[in-house]
Amino acid sequence: MKSKRRLKVKSAGKINLYLSVSKNCRADGYHEVKSIMQSINLSDELNFEVIEKENTDTSNNIIITSDNIDIPLDEQNLVHKAAKLILDKYNITNRYIIKINIKKSIPVAAGLAGGSTNAAATLVALNELLNLNLTKEELLGSAGKIGSDVPFCISGGTALAEGRGEIISNLPNLPFYWVVLAKNGKKFGTKEVYKKFDSIGKEKPSIHKELIEEIKNKDFDNFLKRLFNDLEEIGLLEDETITKIKQTAYRLGAIVSQMTGSGPTVFAICDNLKLARKIYDSLKSLTNSVFITHTKSSGQNFASI
């Protein structure tokens, strides 16, 4: 082996403040969505090591390890897909071994984009480690080929996601809010949730344009009061804890509380840390996984450490 290069990165999760979903799939198998997404400070840590090879053997050139037994370490992992895309696209598969260790803090299969933000971090880190000098637009193009949430995770902050989620329009950053996250041990499969939505869900008229105007006009009180998630009704049928978490958060004074993404995680937005801690303490008796975090602005999704 020749030279080694290392980089340690934190990758931030997200919540769906608003999610409007069309009934039934598009021709490509995805649903049309309108979603206002928000970065949060809850983050995973990824350690990258790039080793320049002395031979042209291309076997086992992407090696993933993790402290979490619930994530795949092979081609099923979006991190692996991101690394392979970079190596293949720029014809450097036979030049490098990529080692990636993932330390998980973001719950798995929880609607928080844990896998997607790790994949986005992989694109950003390898761009730096391999001196590719890719623009943000080029990174976004690659991100869209990996997964629907990956482009947002490249951009971060507050943004509108359209199409299957890969078309990103940056929005003005929301003010700083404390966010309490809560979920039980259940894992929701995204495909299964969308399939049930097609069968029994109700598609509401999208109000994303009105919500965007409220953000631009800094009318955050009305904005937060009008949020909804079309997939939440499916989550409520699958997990009664979601209702209990929401009721508790609202009773204690949360500005808004709802399920994020395809669930089952529920977020509660608070305007002060004292309230966030009060809700956090109360939710610990309802579920086995509770976090206090906060919103993040654009450009803060990844941090080298």
Wavefront OBJ file of the C-alpha trace (Angstrom):
o trace
v 0.000 0.000 0.000
v 1.058 3.583 -0.584
v -0.169 6.835 0.974
v -3.136 7.112 3.332
v -5.531 10.022 3.748
v -8.072 10.395 6.536
v -11.073 12.585 7.293
v -13.616 12.523 10.124
v -17.039 14.036 9.372
v -20.297 14.576 11.239
v -23.430 14.239 9.091
v -26.699 15.830 10.233
v -30.159 14.274 10.125
v -33.406 15.907 9.005
v -37.077 16.219 9.787
v -39.951 16.734 7.369
v -41.753 19.815 8.601
v -44.302 19.347 5.841
v -44.957 16.378 3.573
v -47.567 16.190 0.837
v -47.674 12.888 -1.055
v -49.508 12.073 -4.294
v -51.622 8.962 -4.391
v -50.187 6.047 -6.380
v -46.772 5.697 -7.948
v -45.203 7.469 -10.900
v -43.959 5.478 -13.888
v -40.587 5.072 -12.144
v -42.184 3.550 -9.045
v -41.819 6.634 -6.845
v -44.457 8.993 -5.454
v -44.588 12.683 -6.276
v -43.918 14.690 -3.110
v -43.817 18.260 -1.903
v -41.842 18.455 1.308
v -40.337 21.220 3.397
v -37.315 19.658 5.028
v -35.170 20.884 7.891
v -31.685 19.902 9.035
v -31.232 19.035 12.699
v -28.138 18.789 14.839
v -28.516 15.078 15.645
v -25.613 13.619 13.674
v -23.671 10.473 12.874
v -19.882 10.393 12.765
v -18.070 8.934 9.766
v -14.356 8.193 9.654
v -12.923 7.967 6.136
v -9.595 6.490 5.138
v -8.450 6.480 1.525
v -5.531 4.193 0.735
v -3.721 4.410 -2.588
v -3.165 0.916 -3.970
v -0.048 -0.542 -5.521
v -1.936 -3.043 -7.725
v -5.043 -3.004 -9.908
v -7.096 -5.535 -7.940
v -10.637 -4.136 -7.605
v -12.013 -6.652 -5.088
v -13.047 -5.431 -1.632
v -12.069 -1.858 -2.383
v -14.924 -0.413 -0.261
v -14.850 -1.547 3.358
v -17.572 -0.376 5.761
v -17.646 -0.965 9.511
v -20.049 0.329 12.155
v -20.906 0.244 15.829
v -24.548 -0.443 14.899
v -25.529 -4.015 14.072
v -28.781 -2.909 12.399
v -27.226 -1.370 9.302
v -25.916 -3.367 6.321
v -22.201 -3.187 5.616
v -22.391 -4.213 1.954
v -23.858 -2.880 -1.286
v -27.230 -2.297 0.394
v -25.781 0.563 2.433
v -26.197 3.968 0.786
v -22.664 4.832 1.900
v -21.356 1.932 -0.170
v -23.461 3.078 -3.138
v -22.075 6.610 -2.825
v -18.461 5.450 -2.637
v -18.926 3.050 -5.566
v -20.562 5.769 -7.647
v -17.563 8.055 -7.125
v -14.995 5.347 -7.878
v -16.831 4.140 -10.994
v -17.832 7.538 -12.371
v -14.298 8.891 -12.253
v -12.680 5.603 -13.284
v -10.528 5.282 -10.175
v -11.822 1.954 -8.854
v -8.434 0.283 -9.313
v -6.503 3.071 -7.610
v -7.948 3.262 -4.110
v -9.286 1.340 -1.149
v -11.970 3.273 0.744
v -12.460 2.435 4.424
v -15.462 3.984 6.178
v -16.447 3.573 9.815
v -19.941 4.756 10.769
v -20.718 5.687 14.376
v -24.485 5.925 14.596
v -26.422 8.374 16.717
v -29.343 8.870 14.313
v -31.847 6.014 14.796
v -32.147 3.544 11.926
v -35.323 3.364 9.798
v -36.803 6.288 11.692
v -37.660 8.909 9.060
v -34.596 11.010 9.950
v -32.510 10.356 6.795
v -29.702 8.630 8.690
v -28.635 6.556 5.687
v -29.122 9.425 3.258
v -27.046 11.912 5.234
v -24.264 9.329 5.568
v -24.299 8.877 1.791
v -24.198 12.635 1.269
v -21.272 12.899 3.685
v -19.488 10.196 1.687
v -19.824 12.200 -1.532
v -18.556 15.358 0.181
v -15.672 13.594 1.957
v -14.449 11.679 -1.092
v -14.624 14.847 -3.169
v -12.138 16.360 -0.736
v -9.970 13.302 -0.088
v -9.615 12.434 -3.779
v -9.162 16.067 -4.885
v -12.002 15.793 -7.402
v -12.971 19.488 -7.140
v -16.636 18.746 -7.842
v -19.102 21.628 -7.676
v -22.201 21.538 -5.491
v -24.293 21.010 -8.636
v -22.183 17.993 -9.596
v -22.508 16.567 -6.083
v -26.278 17.088 -6.205
v -26.449 15.254 -9.535
v -24.652 12.259 -8.057
v -26.717 12.427 -4.870
v -29.975 12.106 -6.813
v -28.799 8.779 -8.248
v -28.296 7.304 -4.769
v -31.534 8.131 -2.955
v -34.398 10.607 -2.789
v -33.264 12.355 0.430
v -29.557 12.482 -0.427
v -29.702 15.752 -2.450
v -31.359 17.563 0.463
v -28.671 16.254 2.782
v -26.053 17.817 0.496
v -27.803 21.211 0.698
v -29.102 21.181 4.272
v -30.828 23.999 6.109
v -34.450 24.584 5.136
v -35.528 23.526 1.657
v -38.420 22.438 -0.540
v -38.023 18.943 -1.979
v -40.097 18.009 -5.032
v -40.314 15.215 -7.590
v -39.450 12.051 -5.711
v -37.567 14.303 -3.290
v -34.461 14.921 -5.391
v -35.422 18.360 -6.752
v -34.225 20.831 -4.116
v -35.057 24.526 -3.800
v -33.268 26.259 -0.939
v -35.451 28.396 1.341
v -34.596 31.056 3.919
v -33.416 29.422 7.124
v -35.944 29.030 9.895
v -35.100 30.640 13.241
v -33.266 28.526 15.791
v -35.677 26.069 17.470
v -35.098 23.312 19.959
v -36.374 19.960 18.709
v -37.293 16.907 20.789
v -37.319 13.596 18.908
v -39.014 10.465 20.195
v -39.615 6.964 18.861
v -40.110 3.478 20.214
v -38.314 0.369 19.020
v -40.413 -0.040 15.889
v -38.903 0.424 12.421
v -41.049 1.566 9.519
v -40.126 0.388 6.045
v -40.541 3.339 3.673
v -41.870 1.234 0.790
v -44.427 -0.475 3.025
v -45.681 2.840 4.431
v -46.130 4.303 0.940
v -47.885 1.140 -0.232
v -50.385 1.385 2.616
v -50.857 5.072 1.876
v -51.859 4.135 -1.684
v -54.445 1.715 -0.285
v -56.013 3.692 2.553
v -54.336 7.092 2.809
v -55.916 10.432 1.988
v -54.072 12.898 -0.231
v -54.638 16.491 0.886
v -54.274 19.532 -1.389
v -50.698 20.766 -1.161
v -50.218 24.117 0.591
v -46.457 24.270 0.062
v -46.654 27.561 -1.848
v -48.497 29.271 1.004
v -46.064 27.853 3.550
v -43.077 29.070 1.541
v -44.532 32.574 1.445
v -44.927 32.479 5.233
v -41.265 31.510 5.581
v -40.194 34.329 3.252
v -42.387 36.789 5.199
v -41.038 35.445 8.517
v -44.565 34.555 9.602
v -43.297 31.534 11.487
v -46.229 31.313 13.926
v -48.721 30.639 11.139
v -46.227 28.483 9.274
v -45.736 26.104 12.193
v -49.465 25.905 12.952
v -50.333 24.674 9.442
v -47.842 21.836 9.029
v -48.947 18.296 8.250
v -47.592 14.968 7.017
v -49.763 12.903 4.659
v -48.078 9.707 5.847
v -48.845 10.307 9.511
v -52.265 8.669 9.297
v -50.538 5.431 8.291
v -48.083 5.817 11.162
v -50.934 6.287 13.629
v -52.463 2.993 12.522
v -49.145 1.181 12.858
v -47.967 2.610 16.166
v -50.274 4.004 18.856
v -47.233 5.478 20.636
v -47.165 8.220 17.989
v -50.479 9.600 19.265
v -49.345 9.444 22.887
v -46.096 11.262 22.111
v -47.903 14.005 20.206
v -50.526 14.477 22.913
v -47.884 14.694 25.632
v -45.779 17.201 23.671
v -48.769 19.436 22.937
v -50.028 19.259 26.522
v -46.669 20.492 27.775
v -46.512 23.395 25.315
v -44.813 22.274 22.088
v -45.364 24.671 19.179
v -45.946 21.736 16.843
v -45.582 17.969 17.095
v -45.930 15.456 14.262
v -44.395 12.404 12.647
v -41.431 12.973 10.327
v -41.076 11.293 6.941
v -42.423 7.755 6.797
v -42.015 7.488 10.569
v -42.138 6.399 13.238
v -40.166 9.249 14.849
v -42.190 12.181 16.191
v -40.672 15.638 16.575
v -41.752 18.410 18.912
v -40.594 21.962 18.190
v -39.940 24.201 21.203
v -38.971 27.856 21.519
v -36.777 27.366 24.608
v -34.513 24.758 26.136
v -36.429 24.583 29.429
v -39.562 23.426 27.615
v -37.576 20.999 25.473
v -36.111 19.398 28.598
v -39.558 19.167 30.194
v -40.961 17.369 27.150
v -37.856 15.177 26.930
v -38.265 14.078 30.557
v -41.960 13.313 30.105
v -41.453 11.304 26.920
v -38.818 9.030 28.435
v -41.591 7.068 30.152
v -43.406 6.526 26.827
v -40.592 5.402 24.575
v -37.072 4.039 24.644
v -35.454 6.583 22.334
v -35.654 10.328 23.034
v -33.281 13.108 21.943
v -32.957 16.845 22.364
v -31.474 18.563 19.344
v -31.999 21.782 17.383
v -32.396 23.154 13.870
v -29.369 23.812 11.668
v -28.918 26.429 8.959
v -27.793 25.768 5.381
v -24.130 24.983 4.930
v -23.912 23.283 8.346
v -24.851 19.707 7.452
v -21.276 18.441 7.534
v -18.458 19.318 9.868
v -14.923 17.981 9.762
v -13.745 17.020 13.253
l 1 2 3 4 5 6 7 8 9 10 11 12 13 14 15 16 17 18 19 20 21 22 23 24 25 26 27 28 29 30 31 32 33 34 35 36 37 38 39 40 41 42 43 44 45 46 47 48 49 50 51 52 53 54 55 56 57 58 59 60 61 62 63 64 65 66 67 68 69 70 71 72 73 74 75 76 77 78 79 80 81 82 83 84 85 86 87 88 89 90 91 92 93 94 95 96 97 98 99 100 101 102 103 104 105 106 107 108 109 110 111 112 113 114 115 116 117 118 119 120 121 122 123 124 125 126 127 128 129 130 131 132 133 134 135 136 137 138 139 140 141 142 143 144 145 146 147 148 149 150 151 152 153 154 155 156 157 158 159 160 161 162 163 164 165 166 167 168 169 170 171 172 173 174 175 176 177 178 179 180 181 182 183 184 185 186 187 188 189 190 191 192 193 194 195 196 197 198 199 200 201 202 203 204 205 206 207 208 209 210 211 212 213 214 215 216 217 218 219 220 221 222 223 224 225 226 227 228 229 230 231 232 233 234 235 236 237 238 239 240 241 242 243 244 245 246 247 248 249 250 251 252 253 254 255 256 257 258 259 260 261 262 263 264 265 266 267 268 269 270 271 272 273 274 275 276 277 278 279 280 281 282 283 284 285 286 287 288 289 290 291 292 293 294 295 296 297 298 299 300 301 302 303 304 305
